[in-house]
Amino acid sequence: MREQRRVHFDVDGLRLVGDAWGEPSAPPVVLLHGGGQTRHAWGGTAAALARAGRLAIALDLRGHGDSSWAQDADYAIDAFARDLCAVAAAQSRKPAVVGASLGGLATLVAQGELGKPASAVVLVDIAPRTDAAGVQRIIGFMTANPDGFASLDDAADAIAAYMPNRPRPRDLSGLSKNLRRGADGRWRWHWDPRFIAGDRRPTATQDPERLERCAARLGVPTLLVRGRMSDLVTVEAAEEFLALAPHAKFVDVSGAGHMVAGDENDAFTDAVVRFLDEVDPVR
């Protein structure tokens, strides 16, 4: 298996940065993180996909991580969907796409309206209709510390308070991948602040009716993964999605919240690998 390596894609005047695992000739899987995260959210899952014989590409979305910030502050869902289409078109064949939260919304729009770039879709704790209180809780966390943190310990404390179900890490080196240290010595989240506050932010462009139409047009093998403790996708929302896409499969991961891939990584990864092996066996 090829070692992890840096890759990039030039899209719409932006440079999108990612990490790739696996052989370049293997069936590709593109992994899109949620809003406010980075490609590092997928490390364990991407490595497991490569061991299973696939090429895993974990991408930093525009405005996140090491990818470019949008000069025009275009962080509408449509922009993320266009980016996905461009990255998919650069692969040797149509990739499977695993999209968490915002990455899943982009996948829905791309697949439902922009030419079906994916061969299979995994939606991670996202559905056309999400719980309003859960959305506000996430936004509240993301906007709670505009001046950043004095230390990584302070950032870890804030995360632990927000996600009490997840053990607070003792080793904070992984956390440093999601924050940048500014010239003033303070640590700030690794994303463009306009992503959450600008006029073309994802929440300002989210249309449940439109997303429902996209869900009904998915047209490829689909898996919905929900964290059983999720405060974003309710059981009812999952059932509504499955009615729109009756061909889709559903997994409810016990003990996981909205950040399913991080909360219960082994269970989540196993579900994704099994699903892809069923719908697109590695030859």
N, C-alpha and C positions, 0 to 999 in steps of 0.2 A: 504494500500500500504506500502510495506517495505521501511524503510528510506534508504537514500543514504549510501553506504558502499564501502570500499576499497576491490578490488579483484586483483589477480595477476595470471600470467600464465608463466611457465618456458618453454622457447622455444629456441632451438638452442644455449644453454648455456647462454641465456639472461633471465632476469626477466622483463616481460612486465606488467606494472601497469595500473589499470583502476579503474573507479568508476561504480558501478551498482545501478540501481534504479528498483524497482518492485519486484514481487514475483519470486523466483527461478524457479517455475514450469511454469511461463508464457512464451509465444512465445518469443524467444530471438531476439534482434536487436543489432548488433555490429556497433558502430560508430567510423570511422577512420578519424582523422583530417587531415588538409593539412600540407605541409612542413613548419617547423618553428613554428607550433602551439602546443597546448597541449590538453589533454582531456577536459579541462575546457571550450573549445570553444563550447561544446555541452550541457552545464548545463541545459538551458531552454528546449531544445528539448528532452533531455533524460528524464527529469521529466515529460514532457507532454506525452511521449510514455508510461511511467509507469502508468500515470493516465488513459491512454487508454487501460490498461490491458496487457502491454507487459513488458518484462524484457529488459531494456536498459543497454548496457555495453559500456561506452565511454573509449576508450583505448588510452594510450600514446604510440605512435609508437616507435620503437627502436631508440635510440639516442635522444629522446625527453622527456621533463617533468621528471617524476620519473622513467621511464623505463631505463634499462641499456644502456650504450653506447656499440656499437659493437667493440670488441677488435681489430678485423681485419679491421675496418672501412668499413664494407660491408653495404653500403646504396643504393645498386642497387635496382631497382624496384622489381626484383625477390625476394630479401630478405624480403621486406615488404609483398609480396604476400605469401611467405611461412609462415610468421608469422600469417597472416590472416587465412590460412588453419588450422594451429595448434590451434588457438583460437576457430575457428568454430567447429573443431572436439571435443573440450572439452565441447560443449554445449549439452543439452539433445536432441536437434533436430537441423536440419539445420537452422541457423539464417538468417534473412534478414540482409543485409549489407548496411550501408549508408557511402559512401566514398567521402570526399571532396578533390579536387585537387590531391595531392599525394596519399591520401587514396583511391581515386577513381581509379587512375592508378593501384594501387596494387589490387584493386577489379577486374578490367578488366583482368589483367594477371591471377589472381587466378581462376576466373570463366572461362576464355577462354582456359587455359592450364593446370590447376592443379586440375582437378577433380570436379569442380563446387561446392564449399563449401557453396554457398548462396542459399537460397530459393527465394529471391527477391533482387533486386539491386536498390539502389538510388545513382546516380552519381551527385555530387554537383559541378557545374561549372568546369567540366573537360570533355574532349572529346579526341579521338585519335590524332586529329590535333589541336594544340593550336597556338595562335598568338605569333610570335617570339618576337615582341616588348613588348608585355605584360609579357612574361616570363622574359625578360631582366630587365624590371622595377621591378618585384618581387625580382629577384636576387640582383639587385642594392640596394634595400631597406634592404635585409637581410645581405648584406656584408658591409653596409655603416658605421657601428660603431663597428669595431673589438675590440676596447678597452672598449666597453660598455658605460654606461651613469653614470654621477655623481649622478643622482637622478631619481626617478620615474617620476617626472615632466618633466625632459629632455626626457625620453623615450616616455611619452605621447605626447610631442610636436612633436617628430619625427613621431609618428604614425598619428597624426592629419595632418601633412604636406603630408604624403603619402596617406591618405584616407580623403580628405577634405569633402566628402559626409557624413561622420559619425561624429556625435557630439563628441567633446572632453569630456571624462568623468571627472566629478568633484571628484568622489570617485575613488581613484587609487588602492584600495585593490585588485580588480580583476586583474589589470595589474601585480601585484606582483606575481601572479601565473604563469606568463609567463616569468619571469626573475629570475635569481639567484643573490644574493649579494655575491660577492667574498670577500676574506680576505683583499683586498685593499679597500673595501667599495664601489666598483663600481658595477652597475647592468648590467648583461649580459643576453642575451637570453637563454632560458631554453632548449638548444639543443647543441649537439656535433658539434663544428665548422667544423669537417671533413665531416659532412653531406653535406655541401654546397661546400667544396673545395677539397675533396678527389677524387681519381681516380674512385672510385665506387660510385659516387654521382648519384642521380636520373636522372639529366639532361644528364649525360654522357651515360646513359643506356636506354634512352627513344627512342623508335623506332616506328614512326607513322604507318608504314605498319603492323608491328606486332600487334599493338594495334587495328588497323582496323580489323584484322583477329579475334582478341579476341572479339571485339564488335559483329561481325557477329555470334559468337558462344555463346553468353550470355545464351540463352535458358531458361530464367526465366523472370517473370514479372519485368519490368525495368522502371524506371522514371529518366529522365534527368532534373535537376533543374539548370537554368541559371540565373545569376543576369543580369538584363536588361542593367546595366551600366558596365558589365564585360569587361575588357580589355584583357582577356585571351581566352575566348570562344566566337568567333564571331557567328553571326546568321548563316553564311555559314557553320561553323564547326558543329553547332548543327544540321543543315539540313543534312549534310553528315553523321553524326552519326545516325540520324533517318532513313536514307536510308539503312544503314548497319543493323540496328535493327528495322525493321518496326513495330514490336510489341510494341516498347517502347512508353511511354507517355512522354509529354514534358510540363514543366511549366517555364514561363519566369517571374521572380519576379521583379516587378516594384520597382525602387528606390534602388536596391541592386547592389553592385559591386561583385568583386571576392569573398569576404568574405560574402557570401550570408547569412549564418546562423547567423552571427553577425549583418549584416546591417539591415536585415528585418526579425528578428527572428520569429515573430508571423506568418507572411505570409508563411515563409519557413516551420515552424513546422506544420502548418495546412495542407500544401500540402503533407508533408511526412505522417502524421497520416491518412489523407484521402486515400492516395494511398495504404498504408498497410492494412487499413480496407477493401478496395475493393478486394485486391488480396489474403489476408489471414485474414479473419474475426476472431476476438477473440471469441472463443466459451464460 
